[in-house]
C-alpha cells in the first residue's frame, strides 16, 4: 500500500489518514489512487463507519500544484480531466457509501481539501483549523463539489463571499454558520472524532445509511417524490433485524446490539 495514506482497522470501522504532511497532505495522483482504494476496501470489508483525517499540522491543502504547473508541462493542463478522473469519483464514492463518514479536520483545509471534508457526512474540526476556498487565488473555481455544497450549506451570499475572496473561515465560525457539525479544542479533536465514529459504527447502520441517502436526495427531489423515497426507506428499515432489535431493546429497557442489517 502507498505510504501517502495510513489505514487503521478498528473492527467495525476504519480510520484513514492523509499522509503527505510535508506537503500539507496535498493530492498527487498516487494519493488519489491510494485513498480511493482504501475507501473501497473499507466498503468491501463490510465496515460500518469511516473516519478521515490528516497527518501533521494540516488536513489537506488540495491539489499539489507542483503536479499542475503550466511552466513545466507541454501544452496547457487539462484540469477538467483532473476533476473527472480524480476528484469527482472520490466525492461520488464517499457520498455513495451506505455507512457514515466522519471527517476530522485537524488543521488547514484549503481548496479541494476543504471540499473533500464537506463531502463527508459529519465534519468535526480543531478550533485552530481554517477552511479556505483558495481557488480564486489561482484563477480557478471551487471544485470537488465545492460550488454545489457551499450554497446548499450556507446560502448564496456566504458561498459567493468565501469563493470569490478566498477568505479563511475559522472552524468555530464554520460551525456557527452550519458549514460543519462541531469545532473542538485541538487536543480533543481526535478523541471526539473516534468516539463519534465508534458510536455510529455500532449503531443501526442500515438505517443510518438510508438516512444519509434520503438527506442527500432532498437537494433535488420534489416533496411528492421525496415522500415516496421516505416510504421505501421506511419499508426497508421496518423489515430489518436492526429495527426489531431496537424495539425489543427499548421495550425491555436494555442497550440494543445492532448489526447493520
ChimeraX commands (.cxc) that place a marker at each C-alpha (Angstrom):
marker #1 position 0.00,0.00,0.00 radius 0.5
marker #1 position 1.17,3.54,-0.75 radius 0.5
marker #1 position 2.64,5.49,2.17 radius 0.5
marker #1 position 0.65,8.56,1.08 radius 0.5
marker #1 position -2.13,7.34,3.35 radius 0.5
marker #1 position -2.33,5.36,6.58 radius 0.5
marker #1 position -5.15,2.99,7.47 radius 0.5
marker #1 position -6.02,1.81,10.98 radius 0.5
marker #1 position -8.52,-1.01,11.43 radius 0.5
marker #1 position -10.88,-0.53,14.39 radius 0.5
marker #1 position -13.01,-3.60,13.77 radius 0.5
marker #1 position -16.37,-2.23,12.70 radius 0.5
marker #1 position -14.80,0.95,11.28 radius 0.5
marker #1 position -11.60,2.21,9.68 radius 0.5
marker #1 position -9.53,5.35,10.17 radius 0.5
marker #1 position -7.82,6.75,7.07 radius 0.5
marker #1 position -5.15,9.42,7.40 radius 0.5
marker #1 position -3.87,11.52,4.50 radius 0.5
marker #1 position -0.13,11.20,4.90 radius 0.5
marker #1 position 1.90,13.76,2.97 radius 0.5
marker #1 position 2.48,16.12,5.90 radius 0.5
marker #1 position 5.49,17.80,4.28 radius 0.5
marker #1 position 3.09,18.97,1.52 radius 0.5
marker #1 position 0.16,19.67,3.87 radius 0.5
marker #1 position -1.35,16.42,2.58 radius 0.5
marker #1 position -1.95,17.91,-0.86 radius 0.5
marker #1 position -3.05,15.46,-3.52 radius 0.5
marker #1 position -0.81,13.88,-6.10 radius 0.5
marker #1 position -2.02,11.06,-8.33 radius 0.5
marker #1 position -0.54,8.40,-6.04 radius 0.5
marker #1 position -2.53,9.67,-3.07 radius 0.5
marker #1 position -5.70,9.88,-5.15 radius 0.5
marker #1 position -5.41,6.22,-6.13 radius 0.5
marker #1 position -4.43,5.14,-2.61 radius 0.5
marker #1 position -7.29,6.97,-0.92 radius 0.5
marker #1 position -9.94,5.63,-3.25 radius 0.5
marker #1 position -8.54,2.12,-2.88 radius 0.5
marker #1 position -8.62,2.39,0.92 radius 0.5
marker #1 position -12.20,3.67,0.96 radius 0.5
marker #1 position -13.24,0.95,-1.46 radius 0.5
marker #1 position -11.53,-1.67,0.72 radius 0.5
marker #1 position -13.41,-0.44,3.81 radius 0.5
marker #1 position -16.68,-0.77,1.89 radius 0.5
marker #1 position -15.80,-4.23,0.55 radius 0.5
marker #1 position -14.73,-5.43,4.01 radius 0.5
marker #1 position -18.16,-4.59,5.40 radius 0.5
marker #1 position -17.04,-1.70,7.59 radius 0.5
marker #1 position -19.87,0.28,9.15 radius 0.5
marker #1 position -18.07,3.59,9.61 radius 0.5
marker #1 position -15.13,5.58,8.32 radius 0.5
marker #1 position -13.04,8.37,9.82 radius 0.5
marker #1 position -10.95,10.59,7.54 radius 0.5
marker #1 position -8.24,12.92,8.86 radius 0.5
marker #1 position -4.80,14.31,8.02 radius 0.5
marker #1 position -1.26,13.86,9.32 radius 0.5
marker #1 position 0.78,16.73,10.72 radius 0.5
marker #1 position -0.39,20.32,11.03 radius 0.5
marker #1 position -2.88,20.36,8.16 radius 0.5
marker #1 position -5.82,18.34,6.92 radius 0.5
marker #1 position -5.36,18.83,3.17 radius 0.5
marker #1 position -4.18,21.74,1.04 radius 0.5
marker #1 position -5.98,20.45,-2.05 radius 0.5
marker #1 position -4.16,19.67,-5.27 radius 0.5
marker #1 position -0.36,19.67,-5.23 radius 0.5
marker #1 position 0.15,22.48,-7.74 radius 0.5
marker #1 position 3.65,21.25,-8.45 radius 0.5
marker #1 position 1.96,18.49,-10.43 radius 0.5
marker #1 position -0.12,21.01,-12.40 radius 0.5
marker #1 position 2.46,23.75,-13.05 radius 0.5
marker #1 position 1.91,25.05,-16.63 radius 0.5
marker #1 position 5.55,26.16,-16.89 radius 0.5
marker #1 position 6.68,22.56,-16.52 radius 0.5
marker #1 position 4.16,20.98,-18.87 radius 0.5
marker #1 position 3.96,20.53,-22.61 radius 0.5
marker #1 position 0.83,22.41,-23.54 radius 0.5
marker #1 position -1.86,23.66,-21.18 radius 0.5
marker #1 position -3.05,21.47,-18.31 radius 0.5
marker #1 position -6.45,19.83,-18.69 radius 0.5
marker #1 position -7.88,20.49,-15.23 radius 0.5
marker #1 position -11.28,19.22,-16.36 radius 0.5
marker #1 position -9.67,15.82,-16.77 radius 0.5
marker #1 position -8.23,16.10,-13.26 radius 0.5
marker #1 position -11.72,16.72,-11.87 radius 0.5
marker #1 position -13.37,13.98,-13.93 radius 0.5
marker #1 position -10.69,11.37,-13.28 radius 0.5
marker #1 position -9.86,12.04,-9.64 radius 0.5
marker #1 position -11.98,14.46,-7.62 radius 0.5
marker #1 position -15.46,13.69,-8.94 radius 0.5
marker #1 position -15.09,9.91,-8.47 radius 0.5
marker #1 position -13.77,10.48,-4.93 radius 0.5
marker #1 position -16.73,12.66,-3.95 radius 0.5
marker #1 position -19.19,10.26,-5.57 radius 0.5
marker #1 position -17.60,7.32,-3.75 radius 0.5
marker #1 position -17.87,8.99,-0.34 radius 0.5
marker #1 position -21.44,10.09,-0.94 radius 0.5
marker #1 position -22.47,6.62,-2.15 radius 0.5
marker #1 position -21.23,4.69,0.89 radius 0.5
marker #1 position -24.07,3.12,2.86 radius 0.5
marker #1 position -22.48,3.95,6.21 radius 0.5
marker #1 position -21.46,7.22,7.91 radius 0.5
marker #1 position -18.21,9.00,7.04 radius 0.5
marker #1 position -16.80,11.33,9.71 radius 0.5
marker #1 position -14.12,13.87,8.83 radius 0.5
marker #1 position -11.75,15.26,11.49 radius 0.5
marker #1 position -10.21,18.45,10.10 radius 0.5
marker #1 position -7.06,18.74,12.17 radius 0.5
marker #1 position -5.64,21.87,10.52 radius 0.5
marker #1 position -5.93,23.94,7.39 radius 0.5
marker #1 position -8.36,22.61,4.77 radius 0.5
marker #1 position -7.86,24.52,1.54 radius 0.5
marker #1 position -9.16,24.19,-2.00 radius 0.5
marker #1 position -10.11,20.63,-2.81 radius 0.5
marker #1 position -9.14,19.70,0.75 radius 0.5
marker #1 position -11.89,21.91,2.18 radius 0.5
marker #1 position -14.44,20.49,-0.23 radius 0.5
marker #1 position -13.33,16.90,0.38 radius 0.5
marker #1 position -14.24,17.48,4.02 radius 0.5
marker #1 position -17.66,18.86,3.02 radius 0.5
marker #1 position -18.36,15.69,1.01 radius 0.5
marker #1 position -18.24,13.68,4.25 radius 0.5
marker #1 position -21.35,13.15,6.38 radius 0.5
marker #1 position -20.25,14.73,9.66 radius 0.5
marker #1 position -17.37,17.18,9.88 radius 0.5
marker #1 position -15.57,17.97,13.13 radius 0.5
marker #1 position -12.68,20.44,13.20 radius 0.5
marker #1 position -9.95,21.57,15.54 radius 0.5
marker #1 position -10.53,25.12,16.76 radius 0.5
marker #1 position -7.27,26.17,15.10 radius 0.5
marker #1 position -8.38,24.83,11.71 radius 0.5
marker #1 position -9.45,27.06,8.84 radius 0.5
marker #1 position -11.47,26.37,5.69 radius 0.5
marker #1 position -10.21,28.22,2.63 radius 0.5
marker #1 position -11.76,28.26,-0.83 radius 0.5
marker #1 position -8.34,29.09,-2.24 radius 0.5
marker #1 position -9.28,28.56,-5.89 radius 0.5
marker #1 position -9.76,32.29,-6.51 radius 0.5
marker #1 position -6.09,32.89,-5.70 radius 0.5
marker #1 position -5.03,30.91,-8.77 radius 0.5
marker #1 position -7.87,31.74,-11.13 radius 0.5
marker #1 position -9.96,28.57,-10.61 radius 0.5
marker #1 position -13.48,27.68,-9.48 radius 0.5
marker #1 position -14.38,25.66,-6.35 radius 0.5
marker #1 position -14.29,22.03,-7.48 radius 0.5
marker #1 position -14.59,18.72,-5.59 radius 0.5
marker #1 position -18.26,19.60,-5.12 radius 0.5
marker #1 position -17.50,22.97,-3.54 radius 0.5
marker #1 position -19.74,25.04,-5.79 radius 0.5
marker #1 position -22.55,22.54,-5.06 radius 0.5
marker #1 position -22.11,22.15,-1.30 radius 0.5
marker #1 position -21.35,25.75,-0.33 radius 0.5
marker #1 position -24.65,27.37,-1.41 radius 0.5
marker #1 position -26.67,24.48,-0.02 radius 0.5
marker #1 position -24.97,24.64,3.35 radius 0.5
marker #1 position -24.51,28.41,3.64 radius 0.5
marker #1 position -26.74,30.15,1.10 radius 0.5
marker #1 position -25.68,32.06,-1.99 radius 0.5
marker #1 position -24.33,35.18,-0.26 radius 0.5
marker #1 position -21.91,33.40,2.03 radius 0.5
marker #1 position -20.97,30.87,-0.64 radius 0.5
marker #1 position -20.03,33.64,-3.06 radius 0.5
marker #1 position -18.22,35.59,-0.36 radius 0.5
marker #1 position -15.99,32.66,0.54 radius 0.5
marker #1 position -15.44,31.54,-3.06 radius 0.5
marker #1 position -14.70,34.95,-4.58 radius 0.5
marker #1 position -12.47,36.30,-1.81 radius 0.5
marker #1 position -10.68,33.08,-0.70 radius 0.5
marker #1 position -11.07,34.44,2.82 radius 0.5
marker #1 position -10.14,31.87,5.52 radius 0.5
marker #1 position -13.10,30.73,7.61 radius 0.5
marker #1 position -12.13,29.73,11.17 radius 0.5
marker #1 position -13.51,26.44,12.42 radius 0.5
marker #1 position -15.64,27.96,15.18 radius 0.5
marker #1 position -17.27,30.32,12.69 radius 0.5
marker #1 position -17.73,27.43,10.23 radius 0.5
marker #1 position -19.65,25.58,12.94 radius 0.5
marker #1 position -21.70,28.67,13.83 radius 0.5
marker #1 position -22.61,29.14,10.16 radius 0.5
marker #1 position -23.60,25.48,9.74 radius 0.5
marker #1 position -20.82,24.57,7.32 radius 0.5
marker #1 position -19.59,21.85,9.68 radius 0.5
marker #1 position -21.02,19.99,12.65 radius 0.5
marker #1 position -18.72,20.93,15.54 radius 0.5
marker #1 position -15.41,22.59,16.43 radius 0.5
marker #1 position -13.36,21.16,19.31 radius 0.5
marker #1 position -10.21,22.16,21.18 radius 0.5
marker #1 position -7.24,20.87,19.23 radius 0.5
marker #1 position -6.21,18.36,21.87 radius 0.5
marker #1 position -9.73,16.88,21.99 radius 0.5
marker #1 position -10.46,16.59,18.27 radius 0.5
marker #1 position -9.30,13.05,17.57 radius 0.5
marker #1 position -10.78,11.63,20.78 radius 0.5
marker #1 position -14.14,13.19,19.90 radius 0.5
marker #1 position -13.95,12.06,16.27 radius 0.5
marker #1 position -13.02,8.49,17.15 radius 0.5
marker #1 position -15.73,8.26,19.80 radius 0.5
marker #1 position -18.34,9.53,17.34 radius 0.5
marker #1 position -17.24,7.13,14.60 radius 0.5
marker #1 position -17.26,4.23,17.06 radius 0.5
marker #1 position -20.79,5.12,18.18 radius 0.5
marker #1 position -22.08,5.42,14.63 radius 0.5
marker #1 position -20.40,2.19,13.50 radius 0.5
marker #1 position -22.12,0.28,16.32 radius 0.5
marker #1 position -25.47,1.88,15.58 radius 0.5
marker #1 position -28.26,0.80,13.21 radius 0.5
marker #1 position -26.13,1.46,10.15 radius 0.5
marker #1 position -28.70,0.18,7.66 radius 0.5
marker #1 position -30.99,2.98,8.79 radius 0.5
marker #1 position -28.15,5.47,9.11 radius 0.5
marker #1 position -27.06,4.77,5.55 radius 0.5
marker #1 position -30.59,5.22,4.26 radius 0.5
marker #1 position -30.93,8.43,6.29 radius 0.5
marker #1 position -27.78,9.72,4.60 radius 0.5
marker #1 position -29.14,8.88,1.14 radius 0.5
marker #1 position -32.54,10.45,1.84 radius 0.5
marker #1 position -30.99,13.71,3.02 radius 0.5
marker #1 position -28.65,13.82,0.02 radius 0.5
marker #1 position -31.53,13.20,-2.38 radius 0.5
marker #1 position -33.59,16.03,-0.85 radius 0.5
marker #1 position -31.48,18.64,-2.65 radius 0.5
marker #1 position -33.02,17.74,-6.00 radius 0.5
marker #1 position -36.27,15.86,-5.20 radius 0.5
marker #1 position -39.75,17.33,-5.20 radius 0.5
marker #1 position -41.61,16.89,-1.92 radius 0.5
marker #1 position -44.05,14.47,-3.55 radius 0.5
marker #1 position -41.21,12.30,-4.90 radius 0.5
marker #1 position -39.28,12.51,-1.68 radius 0.5
marker #1 position -42.19,11.30,0.44 radius 0.5
marker #1 position -42.23,8.15,-1.67 radius 0.5
marker #1 position -38.46,7.73,-1.20 radius 0.5
marker #1 position -39.04,8.00,2.55 radius 0.5
marker #1 position -41.77,5.37,2.37 radius 0.5
marker #1 position -39.49,2.94,0.55 radius 0.5
marker #1 position -36.67,3.56,3.01 radius 0.5
marker #1 position -39.01,3.03,5.96 radius 0.5
marker #1 position -40.23,-0.23,4.43 radius 0.5
marker #1 position -36.62,-1.45,4.22 radius 0.5
marker #1 position -35.87,-0.33,7.77 radius 0.5
marker #1 position -39.05,-1.83,9.17 radius 0.5
marker #1 position -38.16,-5.24,7.74 radius 0.5
marker #1 position -34.63,-5.12,9.16 radius 0.5
marker #1 position -33.15,-7.00,12.11 radius 0.5
marker #1 position -31.93,-3.67,13.48 radius 0.5
marker #1 position -35.47,-2.33,13.81 radius 0.5
marker #1 position -36.64,-5.48,15.59 radius 0.5
marker #1 position -33.63,-5.30,17.90 radius 0.5
marker #1 position -34.15,-1.60,18.59 radius 0.5
marker #1 position -37.80,-2.00,19.50 radius 0.5
marker #1 position -37.13,-5.08,21.65 radius 0.5
marker #1 position -34.29,-3.31,23.46 radius 0.5
marker #1 position -36.47,-0.24,24.05 radius 0.5
marker #1 position -39.37,-2.26,25.43 radius 0.5
marker #1 position -37.16,-4.42,27.67 radius 0.5
marker #1 position -35.07,-1.43,28.80 radius 0.5
marker #1 position -31.70,-2.75,27.66 radius 0.5
marker #1 position -28.98,-1.49,25.35 radius 0.5
marker #1 position -29.54,-2.59,21.72 radius 0.5
marker #1 position -26.97,-4.62,19.81 radius 0.5
marker #1 position -27.29,-3.52,16.23 radius 0.5
marker #1 position -25.77,-5.47,13.32 radius 0.5
marker #1 position -26.33,-3.11,10.43 radius 0.5
marker #1 position -28.83,-5.35,8.70 radius 0.5
marker link #1:1,2 radius 0.2
marker link #1:2,3 radius 0.2
marker link #1:3,4 radius 0.2
marker link #1:4,5 radius 0.2
marker link #1:5,6 radius 0.2
marker link #1:6,7 radius 0.2
marker link #1:7,8 radius 0.2
marker link #1:8,9 radius 0.2
marker link #1:9,10 radius 0.2
marker link #1:10,11 radius 0.2
marker link #1:11,12 radius 0.2
marker link #1:12,13 radius 0.2
marker link #1:13,14 radius 0.2
marker link #1:14,15 radius 0.2
marker link #1:15,16 radius 0.2
marker link #1:16,17 radius 0.2
marker link #1:17,18 radius 0.2
marker link #1:18,19 radius 0.2
marker link #1:19,20 radius 0.2
marker link #1:20,21 radius 0.2
marker link #1:21,22 radius 0.2
marker link #1:22,23 radius 0.2
marker link #1:23,24 radius 0.2
marker link #1:24,25 radius 0.2
marker link #1:25,26 radius 0.2
marker link #1:26,27 radius 0.2
marker link #1:27,28 radius 0.2
marker link #1:28,29 radius 0.2
marker link #1:29,30 radius 0.2
marker link #1:30,31 radius 0.2
marker link #1:31,32 radius 0.2
marker link #1:32,33 radius 0.2
marker link #1:33,34 radius 0.2
marker link #1:34,35 radius 0.2
marker link #1:35,36 radius 0.2
marker link #1:36,37 radius 0.2
marker link #1:37,38 radius 0.2
marker link #1:38,39 radius 0.2
marker link #1:39,40 radius 0.2
marker link #1:40,41 radius 0.2
marker link #1:41,42 radius 0.2
marker link #1:42,43 radius 0.2
marker link #1:43,44 radius 0.2
marker link #1:44,45 radius 0.2
marker link #1:45,46 radius 0.2
marker link #1:46,47 radius 0.2
marker link #1:47,48 radius 0.2
marker link #1:48,49 radius 0.2
marker link #1:49,50 radius 0.2
marker link #1:50,51 radius 0.2
marker link #1:51,52 radius 0.2
marker link #1:52,53 radius 0.2
marker link #1:53,54 radius 0.2
marker link #1:54,55 radius 0.2
marker link #1:55,56 radius 0.2
marker link #1:56,57 radius 0.2
marker link #1:57,58 radius 0.2
marker link #1:58,59 radius 0.2
marker link #1:59,60 radius 0.2
marker link #1:60,61 radius 0.2
marker link #1:61,62 radius 0.2
marker link #1:62,63 radius 0.2
marker link #1:63,64 radius 0.2
marker link #1:64,65 radius 0.2
marker link #1:65,66 radius 0.2
marker link #1:66,67 radius 0.2
marker link #1:67,68 radius 0.2
marker link #1:68,69 radius 0.2
marker link #1:69,70 radius 0.2
marker link #1:70,71 radius 0.2
marker link #1:71,72 radius 0.2
marker link #1:72,73 radius 0.2
marker link #1:73,74 radius 0.2
marker link #1:74,75 radius 0.2
marker link #1:75,76 radius 0.2
marker link #1:76,77 radius 0.2
marker link #1:77,78 radius 0.2
marker link #1:78,79 radius 0.2
marker link #1:79,80 radius 0.2
marker link #1:80,81 radius 0.2
marker link #1:81,82 radius 0.2
marker link #1:82,83 radius 0.2
marker link #1:83,84 radius 0.2
marker link #1:84,85 radius 0.2
marker link #1:85,86 radius 0.2
marker link #1:86,87 radius 0.2
marker link #1:87,88 radius 0.2
marker link #1:88,89 radius 0.2
marker link #1:89,90 radius 0.2
marker link #1:90,91 radius 0.2
marker link #1:91,92 radius 0.2
marker link #1:92,93 radius 0.2
marker link #1:93,94 radius 0.2
marker link #1:94,95 radius 0.2
marker link #1:95,96 radius 0.2
marker link #1:96,97 radius 0.2
marker link #1:97,98 radius 0.2
marker link #1:98,99 radius 0.2
marker link #1:99,100 radius 0.2
marker link #1:100,101 radius 0.2
marker link #1:101,102 radius 0.2
marker link #1:102,103 radius 0.2
marker link #1:103,104 radius 0.2
marker link #1:104,105 radius 0.2
marker link #1:105,106 radius 0.2
marker link #1:106,107 radius 0.2
marker link #1:107,108 radius 0.2
marker link #1:108,109 radius 0.2
marker link #1:109,110 radius 0.2
marker link #1:110,111 radius 0.2
marker link #1:111,112 radius 0.2
marker link #1:112,113 radius 0.2
marker link #1:113,114 radius 0.2
marker link #1:114,115 radius 0.2
marker link #1:115,116 radius 0.2
marker link #1:116,117 radius 0.2
marker link #1:117,118 radius 0.2
marker link #1:118,119 radius 0.2
marker link #1:119,120 radius 0.2
marker link #1:120,121 radius 0.2
marker link #1:121,122 radius 0.2
marker link #1:122,123 radius 0.2
marker link #1:123,124 radius 0.2
marker link #1:124,125 radius 0.2
marker link #1:125,126 radius 0.2
marker link #1:126,127 radius 0.2
marker link #1:127,128 radius 0.2
marker link #1:128,129 radius 0.2
marker link #1:129,130 radius 0.2
marker link #1:130,131 radius 0.2
marker link #1:131,132 radius 0.2
marker link #1:132,133 radius 0.2
marker link #1:133,134 radius 0.2
marker link #1:134,135 radius 0.2
marker link #1:135,136 radius 0.2
marker link #1:136,137 radius 0.2
marker link #1:137,138 radius 0.2
marker link #1:138,139 radius 0.2
marker link #1:139,140 radius 0.2
marker link #1:140,141 radius 0.2
marker link #1:141,142 radius 0.2
marker link #1:142,143 radius 0.2
marker link #1:143,144 radius 0.2
marker link #1:144,145 radius 0.2
marker link #1:145,146 radius 0.2
marker link #1:146,147 radius 0.2
marker link #1:147,148 radius 0.2
marker link #1:148,149 radius 0.2
marker link #1:149,150 radius 0.2
marker link #1:150,151 radius 0.2
marker link #1:151,152 radius 0.2
marker link #1:152,153 radius 0.2
marker link #1:153,154 radius 0.2
marker link #1:154,155 radius 0.2
marker link #1:155,156 radius 0.2
marker link #1:156,157 radius 0.2
marker link #1:157,158 radius 0.2
marker link #1:158,159 radius 0.2
marker link #1:159,160 radius 0.2
marker link #1:160,161 radius 0.2
marker link #1:161,162 radius 0.2
marker link #1:162,163 radius 0.2
marker link #1:163,164 radius 0.2
marker link #1:164,165 radius 0.2
marker link #1:165,166 radius 0.2
marker link #1:166,167 radius 0.2
marker link #1:167,168 radius 0.2
marker link #1:168,169 radius 0.2
marker link #1:169,170 radius 0.2
marker link #1:170,171 radius 0.2
marker link #1:171,172 radius 0.2
marker link #1:172,173 radius 0.2
marker link #1:173,174 radius 0.2
marker link #1:174,175 radius 0.2
marker link #1:175,176 radius 0.2
marker link #1:176,177 radius 0.2
marker link #1:177,178 radius 0.2
marker link #1:178,179 radius 0.2
marker link #1:179,180 radius 0.2
marker link #1:180,181 radius 0.2
marker link #1:181,182 radius 0.2
marker link #1:182,183 radius 0.2
marker link #1:183,184 radius 0.2
marker link #1:184,185 radius 0.2
marker link #1:185,186 radius 0.2
marker link #1:186,187 radius 0.2
marker link #1:187,188 radius 0.2
marker link #1:188,189 radius 0.2
marker link #1:189,190 radius 0.2
marker link #1:190,191 radius 0.2
marker link #1:191,192 radius 0.2
marker link #1:192,193 radius 0.2
marker link #1:193,194 radius 0.2
marker link #1:194,195 radius 0.2
marker link #1:195,196 radius 0.2
marker link #1:196,197 radius 0.2
marker link #1:197,198 radius 0.2
marker link #1:198,199 radius 0.2
marker link #1:199,200 radius 0.2
marker link #1:200,201 radius 0.2
marker link #1:201,202 radius 0.2
marker link #1:202,203 radius 0.2
marker link #1:203,204 radius 0.2
marker link #1:204,205 radius 0.2
marker link #1:205,206 radius 0.2
marker link #1:206,207 radius 0.2
marker link #1:207,208 radius 0.2
marker link #1:208,209 radius 0.2
marker link #1:209,210 radius 0.2
marker link #1:210,211 radius 0.2
marker link #1:211,212 radius 0.2
marker link #1:212,213 radius 0.2
marker link #1:213,214 radius 0.2
marker link #1:214,215 radius 0.2
marker link #1:215,216 radius 0.2
marker link #1:216,217 radius 0.2
marker link #1:217,218 radius 0.2
marker link #1:218,219 radius 0.2
marker link #1:219,220 radius 0.2
marker link #1:220,221 radius 0.2
marker link #1:221,222 radius 0.2
marker link #1:222,223 radius 0.2
marker link #1:223,224 radius 0.2
marker link #1:224,225 radius 0.2
marker link #1:225,226 radius 0.2
marker link #1:226,227 radius 0.2
marker link #1:227,228 radius 0.2
marker link #1:228,229 radius 0.2
marker link #1:229,230 radius 0.2
marker link #1:230,231 radius 0.2
marker link #1:231,232 radius 0.2
marker link #1:232,233 radius 0.2
marker link #1:233,234 radius 0.2
marker link #1:234,235 radius 0.2
marker link #1:235,236 radius 0.2
marker link #1:236,237 radius 0.2
marker link #1:237,238 radius 0.2
marker link #1:238,239 radius 0.2
marker link #1:239,240 radius 0.2
marker link #1:240,241 radius 0.2
marker link #1:241,242 radius 0.2
marker link #1:242,243 radius 0.2
marker link #1:243,244 radius 0.2
marker link #1:244,245 radius 0.2
marker link #1:245,246 radius 0.2
marker link #1:246,247 radius 0.2
marker link #1:247,248 radius 0.2
marker link #1:248,249 radius 0.2
marker link #1:249,250 radius 0.2
marker link #1:250,251 radius 0.2
marker link #1:251,252 radius 0.2
marker link #1:252,253 radius 0.2
marker link #1:253,254 radius 0.2
marker link #1:254,255 radius 0.2
marker link #1:255,256 radius 0.2
marker link #1:256,257 radius 0.2
marker link #1:257,258 radius 0.2
marker link #1:258,259 radius 0.2
marker link #1:259,260 radius 0.2
marker link #1:260,261 radius 0.2
view
